[in-house]
Amino acid sequence: MWPGMWSWTTFLCYSFLYIAVLCLWIPYKIRIPLWLIAFIIACIFGLVSNQIELFAIFPIITIAYALYHIEKKFVHPAGRLIAGIIVVFVAYSLGAHAIPYFHNLKILSNVYISKEGIPFTLYLNFDKTIVGLFILGLTQRLLANKDEWVAMFKQIIPKIVMFIIILIFLALVADEVHFDPKLPECLPIWLITNLFFVCVAEESFFRGFLQKNLAGLFSGFVRGDLLAVIIASLFFGFAHYTGGIAYSIWGTIAGIGYGWIYQKTNQIEASIVAHFSLNVIHFMFFTYPAIA
């Protein structure tokens, strides 16, 4: 299903959701952040087009309040722990599409990206995107200008190249993928959806929230930062369990790479770029999403 086949309210719903994610990095001088304004507009059009139901407001408010509570100063450790557990539960539920008030739009259904691959289906996940929006909007210090972006890229490019080469080598040796260069017709919509709705959401939760807070929890331990990377990566692998045990294992390995890059830079943009770079190379040059 392509944008020309959508209702205008559905088109505006997801357009403003893309804009909301992009607005996370746009400076603003008004009291209400731009990303929140765009998100509210997306919700309004989502309600009109039946992409979300009115009861969806409850998980949205719950995760927003819990994140806000965690970031408040002088909060009792027990209160912060309870709020953190709530964030994990709601974020996992939204990411797993386990909350029934969202009707995510299916835009690709059982298409073959690779001739020898399994069929691929793509949704625009409104629920999962909420996780990234609120974690980044309420808890992260994001890059604010061109100089910071340039410095970040200079720092991470060698790390990303090394990480991707190692992971692709292992996948080829294990016969998990084959070399398969291609430019599918769906590439544009896949690119923006994978970046804004997948990589931003997953990295914000697993690295920006889970790994960040585990690193703080284990700060008194020897190699507590490494322990945080491993635990967050195991959760990341588990989140991919629907693809099977092998998919979870590869997810865990990839998560260790993303977590290592985040731990080295302390910038969520670094792990987002790493995640997106690997996904793009996989999509364009190797069997996607997996060998049948």
C-alpha positions in Angstrom: 0.0 0.0 0.0 1.6 3.3 -1.1 0.9 6.8 0.1 -1.3 7.5 -3.0 -3.7 4.8 -1.8 -4.0 6.2 1.8 -6.8 8.5 3.0 -5.6 12.0 3.5 -6.1 11.7 7.3 -3.9 8.6 7.4 -1.3 10.3 5.3 -1.2 13.3 7.6 -1.1 11.0 10.7 2.1 9.3 9.7 3.6 12.4 8.1 3.3 14.3 11.4 4.7 11.2 13.2 7.8 11.3 10.9 8.0 15.1 11.5 7.8 14.6 15.3 10.8 12.3 15.3 12.8 14.8 13.1 11.8 17.7 15.4 13.7 16.1 18.3 16.8 17.6 16.8 15.4 21.0 15.8 16.1 23.7 18.4 13.0 25.5 19.7 12.4 28.6 21.8 8.7 28.1 22.8 7.7 26.4 26.0 6.2 23.3 24.4 8.8 21.3 22.3 8.2 21.1 18.6 8.3 17.3 18.6 5.4 17.2 21.1 3.3 19.5 19.1 3.9 17.4 15.9 3.1 14.3 17.9 -0.2 15.7 19.2 -1.2 16.6 15.7 -0.3 13.0 14.6 -2.5 11.6 17.4 -5.4 13.8 16.3 -5.2 12.6 12.7 -4.6 9.1 14.0 -7.8 9.2 15.9 -9.7 10.5 12.9 -8.3 7.8 10.6 -8.6 5.0 13.2 -4.9 4.4 13.3 -5.2 4.7 17.1 -8.1 4.5 19.5 -8.9 7.0 22.3 -7.7 4.5 25.0 -4.2 4.7 23.5 -3.9 7.9 25.6 -3.4 5.8 28.7 -0.1 4.0 27.7 1.1 7.3 26.2 0.5 9.2 29.5 1.9 6.4 31.6 5.2 6.1 29.8 5.5 9.9 29.6 4.9 10.4 33.3 7.2 7.6 34.4 10.1 9.0 32.3 9.4 12.5 33.6 9.4 11.1 37.2 12.8 9.4 36.6 14.4 12.6 35.4 13.2 14.7 38.3 15.7 15.6 41.0 15.4 14.4 44.6 13.2 11.5 43.7 13.5 8.6 46.2 15.5 5.6 44.7 12.5 3.3 45.3 10.3 5.7 43.3 12.8 5.9 40.5 13.0 2.1 40.4 9.3 1.7 40.2 9.1 4.3 37.4 11.9 2.5 35.6 10.0 -0.8 35.8 6.9 0.9 34.4 8.9 2.3 31.5 10.4 -1.1 30.7 7.0 -2.8 30.8 5.1 -0.2 28.8 8.0 0.2 26.3 8.3 -3.5 25.7 4.5 -3.8 25.3 4.4 -1.0 22.8 7.4 -2.3 20.9 5.9 -5.8 20.8 2.5 -4.4 19.7 0.9 -6.0 22.7 -1.3 -3.0 23.5 -4.5 -3.3 21.4 -5.3 0.4 20.9 -3.0 0.9 17.9 -3.8 -0.2 14.3 -0.5 0.1 12.6 -0.6 0.6 8.8 0.7 -2.2 6.7 2.4 -0.8 3.6 4.2 -4.0 2.3 2.7 -7.4 2.6 4.7 -10.6 1.9 6.9 -9.1 -0.8 10.2 -10.7 -1.9 13.1 -8.2 -1.5 15.5 -11.0 -2.3 14.7 -14.0 -4.6 16.1 -16.5 -2.1 14.8 -14.6 0.9 11.7 -15.0 3.0 8.7 -12.8 2.3 8.9 -9.3 4.0 6.1 -7.3 5.5 6.4 -3.7 6.6 4.2 -1.7 9.0 4.3 1.9 10.1 4.4 1.3 13.8 2.8 4.2 15.6 3.0 2.4 19.0 6.8 1.6 18.8 7.6 5.1 17.7 6.1 6.5 20.9 8.9 4.8 22.9 11.7 6.6 21.0 9.9 10.0 21.0 9.4 10.2 24.7 12.7 8.7 25.8 14.7 11.0 23.6 12.4 14.0 24.1 12.4 13.7 27.9 15.6 12.0 29.0 18.4 12.5 26.5 20.7 15.4 25.7 20.8 15.3 21.9 23.3 16.8 19.5 22.5 20.5 19.0 24.6 21.9 16.2 26.7 21.0 13.1 30.0 20.9 15.0 28.7 18.3 17.4 27.4 16.2 14.5 30.8 16.4 12.7 32.7 15.5 15.8 30.4 12.5 16.4 30.8 11.2 12.9 34.6 11.5 13.0 34.6 9.5 16.2 32.2 6.7 15.1 32.9 6.1 11.5 36.0 3.8 12.1 34.1 2.0 14.8 31.0 1.4 12.6 33.1 0.2 9.7 35.0 -2.3 11.8 31.8 -3.5 13.5 29.9 -3.9 10.2 32.8 -5.8 8.5 33.1 -8.2 11.4 29.4 -8.9 11.7 28.9 -9.4 7.9 31.9 -11.7 7.8 30.5 -13.8 10.6 27.1 -13.9 8.9 28.6 -14.9 5.5 30.7 -17.6 7.2 27.6 -18.9 9.0 25.7 -18.9 5.7 23.0 -16.6 7.2 23.1 -14.2 4.2 24.4 -14.2 0.7 25.7 -11.3 -1.4 22.6 -9.9 -3.2 23.0 -6.2 -4.4 19.7 -4.6 -5.3 17.6 -1.4 -5.4 14.1 -2.4 -4.6 11.2 -0.1 -5.5 10.3 0.2 -1.9 13.7 1.5 -0.9 12.6 5.2 -0.1 9.8 4.3 2.2 11.9 1.6 3.8 14.8 4.0 4.5 12.8 6.7 6.3 10.6 4.1 8.2 13.6 2.1 9.3 15.5 5.2 10.5 12.7 7.1 12.2 10.3 4.3 13.3 12.8 1.4 14.0 16.3 2.5 14.7 15.4 5.6 16.7 12.8 3.7 18.8 15.0 0.6 19.4 18.2 2.5 20.2 16.4 5.0 22.5 15.1 2.2 24.6 17.8 -0.4 24.6 20.8 2.0 24.7 19.4 5.4 25.7 17.3 4.1 28.6 18.2 0.5 29.5 21.9 0.5 29.0 22.3 4.1 30.4 20.4 3.2 33.6 22.1 -0.2 34.0 25.5 1.5 33.7 24.5 3.9 36.5 23.3 1.0 38.6 26.5 -1.0 38.1 28.8 2.0 38.4 30.4 0.6 41.5 31.2 -2.8 39.9 34.4 -3.7 38.1 33.6 -3.4 34.4 30.0 -2.4 35.2 29.8 -0.6 31.9 30.5 -3.8 30.0 27.9 -5.6 32.1 25.4 -3.0 31.2 26.2 -3.4 27.5 25.8 -7.2 27.7 22.5 -7.2 29.6 20.9 -4.5 27.3 22.1 -6.6 24.3 20.5 -9.7 25.7 17.2 -7.9 26.1 17.7 -6.6 22.5 18.2 -10.1 21.3 15.2 -11.4 23.2 13.0 -8.7 21.6 13.7 -10.4 18.3 12.6 -13.8 19.5 9.7 -13.9 17.0 12.3 -14.4 14.2 13.6 -17.6 15.9 16.6 -18.5 18.1 19.2 -17.7 15.4 17.6 -14.2 14.9 17.8 -13.5 18.6 21.4 -14.6 18.7 22.3 -12.3 15.8 20.3 -9.5 17.4 22.3 -9.9 20.6 25.6 -9.8 18.7 24.5 -6.7 16.9 23.3 -5.2 20.1 26.7 -5.6 21.7 28.1 -3.6 18.8 25.6 -0.8 19.1 26.0 -0.8 22.9 29.8 -0.6 22.6 29.6 2.4 20.3 27.1 4.1 22.6 29.3 3.4 25.6 32.3 4.8 23.9 30.6 8.0 22.8 27.7 8.5 25.3 25.7 9.8 22.4 22.5 8.1 21.3 22.9 9.4 17.8 26.1 7.3 17.5 24.2 4.0 18.1 21.3 5.1 15.9 23.7 5.7 13.0 25.4 2.4 13.6 22.1 0.5 13.7 20.8 2.2 10.6 24.1 1.8 8.7 24.1 -2.0 9.2 20.4 -2.2 8.3 20.9 -0.3 5.0 23.9 -2.4 4.0 22.0 -5.6 4.8 18.9 -4.4 2.9 20.8 -3.2 -0.2 23.7 -5.7 -0.5 22.7 -9.0 1.1 19.8 -11.4 1.4 16.9 -9.6 3.1 15.4 -10.2 5.6 16.9 -13.7 5.8 17.6 -16.8 3.6 14.5 -18.9 3.1 
